[in-house]
Amino acid sequence: MRAPDPLTLGPFTRAEVLLATALGWLLVTMISGMTIIVSMQIVSRYLLDISLIWSEEVARLLFISMVFIGAALLARQREHLAVTAFADMLPQRGRHFADALVEGVALVCAGYLLRGAWTTLLSEWDQLTPGLQFPMGVVFGIVLLSSLLLTAWLALNVAASVRAAILGLPHTRNALPESGRDTSQ
């Protein structure tokens, strides 16, 4: 049985869940592609004595994209690395306020990340990668969009934590609904 969600996005809940699911599958596709590309490079270099000049660059671009998309999804699911020894000793309401404080600090950092992603995108839009001549603006765009999602999901988590504390809801680690996920832990 699912616990009641501390924060609902109303009519946007379904769209938000679909976005998160799509990003999760995008991550699976990206890591699969990166694994295949790196494996191809190893086989071609050591068995065929041929170096694929594009493989390292593609793997690096995929990795950068995966890090930022993954960071946003982890914030959504409240699964970033956290030390909860002190917060776990607090009563339910205190845990919610501790979550709000931690996520508020993360939100400030995400704001700086968002600002840096925007200025980098503007200044480096026309830069091309050395091997593939791929526009770095695409990668910086992914960083910007991921930073925007990270900021939005952290803001929603702060609001959810404060609301849950005020309403005296039971403490769970997840703030936003996710299809098929039990949040009653």
Backbone torsions as a table, in degrees:
resi	resn	phi	psi	omega
1	MET	NA	136.4	179.5
2	ARG	-83.5	139.7	173.3
3	ALA	-74.3	153.6	177.4
4	PRO	-62.8	140.2	-179.5
5	ASP	-76.3	130.0	-179.1
6	PRO	-63.9	-25.3	-178.5
7	LEU	-139.2	131.0	176.1
8	THR	-117.1	145.1	-179.0
9	LEU	-95.8	12.3	178.4
10	GLY	61.5	-129.2	-177.1
11	PRO	-67.7	-14.1	-178.6
12	PHE	-89.6	-5.1	-176.9
13	THR	-58.6	-47.1	-178.8
14	ARG	-63.3	-42.7	179.2
15	ALA	-64.3	-38.9	-179.7
16	GLU	-67.2	-40.6	178.3
17	VAL	-66.0	-41.7	177.7
18	LEU	-63.2	-41.1	177.8
19	LEU	-61.9	-46.6	-179.7
20	ALA	-63.5	-40.2	178.3
21	THR	-64.8	-44.4	178.9
22	ALA	-62.1	-41.4	178.6
23	LEU	-66.2	-36.6	176.2
24	GLY	-61.4	-44.6	178.0
25	TRP	-68.3	-33.6	175.2
26	LEU	-62.2	-41.4	177.0
27	LEU	-62.2	-42.2	177.8
28	VAL	-60.8	-44.2	179.0
29	THR	-63.3	-42.3	-178.2
30	MET	-66.2	-44.2	-179.0
31	ILE	-69.6	-33.3	175.5
32	SER	-64.9	-45.3	177.9
33	GLY	-61.8	-42.7	179.4
34	MET	-63.8	-40.4	178.5
35	THR	-63.1	-43.9	179.1
36	ILE	-63.8	-44.2	-178.4
37	ILE	-64.6	-45.6	179.5
38	VAL	-65.3	-39.8	177.2
39	SER	-63.3	-41.2	176.8
40	MET	-60.8	-40.7	179.7
41	GLN	-63.7	-42.9	179.9
42	ILE	-63.4	-47.9	-179.5
43	VAL	-63.1	-46.1	-177.2
44	SER	-67.6	-35.2	-178.0
45	ARG	-74.5	-45.3	-172.7
46	TYR	-93.0	-25.3	179.2
47	LEU	-99.4	-36.5	-176.7
48	LEU	-104.2	-8.5	-178.5
49	ASP	58.7	34.7	177.3
50	ILE	-124.1	134.1	178.5
51	SER	-102.3	128.1	175.5
52	LEU	-85.1	105.0	-172.5
53	ILE	-67.4	-21.9	-177.0
54	TRP	-88.6	-17.8	-169.8
55	SER	-65.5	-42.1	-178.9
56	GLU	-64.9	-40.0	-179.3
57	GLU	-66.9	-44.0	179.0
58	VAL	-64.8	-43.6	179.1
59	ALA	-61.2	-41.1	179.1
60	ARG	-64.7	-43.5	179.7
61	LEU	-65.9	-38.7	176.3
62	LEU	-65.0	-41.3	-178.9
63	PHE	-63.9	-45.4	178.9
64	ILE	-59.1	-45.8	-179.7
65	SER	-63.8	-41.9	-179.9
66	MET	-63.3	-38.7	-179.1
67	VAL	-61.5	-46.7	-176.0
68	PHE	-74.0	-40.6	177.2
69	ILE	-65.4	-42.9	178.6
70	GLY	-62.9	-38.7	178.5
71	ALA	-62.0	-41.3	178.7
72	ALA	-64.9	-45.0	179.8
73	LEU	-64.9	-37.3	177.8
74	LEU	-64.8	-37.5	177.0
75	ALA	-64.4	-40.4	178.9
76	ARG	-59.6	-41.0	-176.2
77	GLN	-91.2	1.7	-177.6
78	ARG	55.1	47.0	-177.9
79	GLU	-118.2	17.8	173.6
80	HIS	-68.4	155.7	179.4
81	LEU	-56.7	130.0	-179.0
82	ALA	-148.1	144.2	172.6
83	VAL	-101.6	116.5	-172.8
84	THR	-114.1	15.3	-176.3
85	ALA	-57.2	-45.3	179.9
86	PHE	-71.9	-46.3	-177.5
87	ALA	-62.9	-33.6	-179.6
88	ASP	-67.5	-19.0	177.9
89	MET	-83.8	-11.8	-177.8
90	LEU	-81.5	157.4	172.7
91	PRO	-68.4	170.2	-176.5
92	GLN	-48.2	-52.1	-177.8
93	ARG	-61.5	-41.2	178.8
94	GLY	-63.6	-38.0	177.2
95	ARG	-62.4	-41.3	178.7
96	HIS	-63.4	-43.4	179.4
97	PHE	-67.9	-35.6	175.8
98	ALA	-64.0	-42.4	176.1
99	ASP	-59.5	-44.6	-179.5
100	ALA	-62.0	-40.1	179.2
101	LEU	-64.7	-48.0	-179.8
102	VAL	-62.2	-45.4	-179.4
103	GLU	-70.7	-28.2	174.6
104	GLY	-65.6	-42.3	176.1
105	VAL	-64.1	-43.5	177.0
106	ALA	-62.1	-35.4	178.6
107	LEU	-64.6	-40.8	176.5
108	VAL	-61.7	-45.7	177.8
109	CYS	-62.1	-40.6	178.7
110	ALA	-64.6	-33.5	175.7
111	GLY	-62.4	-42.8	176.2
112	TYR	-65.4	-39.8	177.0
113	LEU	-61.7	-43.1	179.4
114	LEU	-62.7	-43.7	178.2
115	ARG	-63.1	-44.6	178.6
116	GLY	-65.1	-38.0	178.1
117	ALA	-63.5	-39.9	179.6
118	TRP	-66.0	-48.1	-178.4
119	THR	-66.5	-36.3	177.8
120	THR	-66.9	-41.8	178.4
121	LEU	-59.7	-43.8	-179.1
122	LEU	-66.7	-39.9	-175.4
123	SER	-82.9	-24.0	-174.5
124	GLU	-115.4	15.3	-174.7
125	TRP	-55.2	-41.7	-174.2
126	ASP	-87.9	-3.8	-178.4
127	GLN	-66.7	139.3	179.2
128	LEU	-113.3	149.0	176.4
129	THR	-69.9	150.2	-174.8
130	PRO	-65.5	-40.9	-174.4
131	GLY	-85.6	-49.8	-174.3
132	LEU	-92.0	-14.5	-173.0
133	GLN	58.5	37.7	178.8
134	PHE	-86.3	135.6	-178.1
135	PRO	-68.8	123.4	178.1
136	MET	-67.7	-16.1	176.1
137	GLY	-58.2	-31.8	178.2
138	VAL	-66.8	-45.2	179.8
139	VAL	-66.4	-44.1	178.9
140	PHE	-66.4	-28.8	174.1
141	GLY	-66.0	-40.6	176.5
142	ILE	-63.5	-41.5	177.6
143	VAL	-61.9	-42.9	179.8
144	LEU	-64.1	-48.3	-179.6
145	LEU	-64.1	-39.5	177.6
146	SER	-65.1	-39.6	177.9
147	SER	-65.4	-37.3	177.6
148	LEU	-65.2	-44.6	177.1
149	LEU	-63.9	-42.5	178.2
150	LEU	-57.6	-47.0	-179.4
151	THR	-63.7	-44.8	-179.3
152	ALA	-64.1	-45.6	-178.4
153	TRP	-67.7	-35.7	175.8
154	LEU	-65.8	-41.2	178.4
155	ALA	-62.2	-41.9	177.2
156	LEU	-64.8	-37.5	178.0
157	ASN	-66.3	-39.3	176.6
158	VAL	-61.7	-47.6	179.8
159	ALA	-61.3	-41.4	179.9
160	ALA	-64.3	-41.0	-179.8
161	SER	-65.7	-43.9	179.2
162	VAL	-64.9	-44.2	179.1
163	ARG	-61.9	-43.6	-179.9
164	ALA	-63.8	-37.9	178.4
165	ALA	-66.0	-43.2	-178.9
166	ILE	-65.5	-41.0	-178.7
167	LEU	-82.1	-8.9	-180.0
168	GLY	69.9	31.9	179.8
169	LEU	-72.4	154.2	176.8
170	PRO	-62.4	147.8	-177.7
171	HIS	-81.1	126.9	170.8
172	THR	-130.6	162.7	-179.5
173	ARG	-80.7	-21.1	-175.8
174	ASN	-98.3	144.0	-179.5
175	ALA	-108.4	-39.1	-173.1
176	LEU	-106.0	150.2	-177.8
177	PRO	-67.1	146.8	175.4
178	GLU	-142.5	130.7	-176.3
179	SER	-63.0	131.5	174.7
180	GLY	76.9	5.4	-178.1
181	ARG	-106.5	129.1	179.2
182	ASP	-84.0	117.4	-179.0
183	THR	-100.7	14.9	-175.3
184	SER	-91.0	13.4	-177.1
185	GLN	-66.7	NA	NA
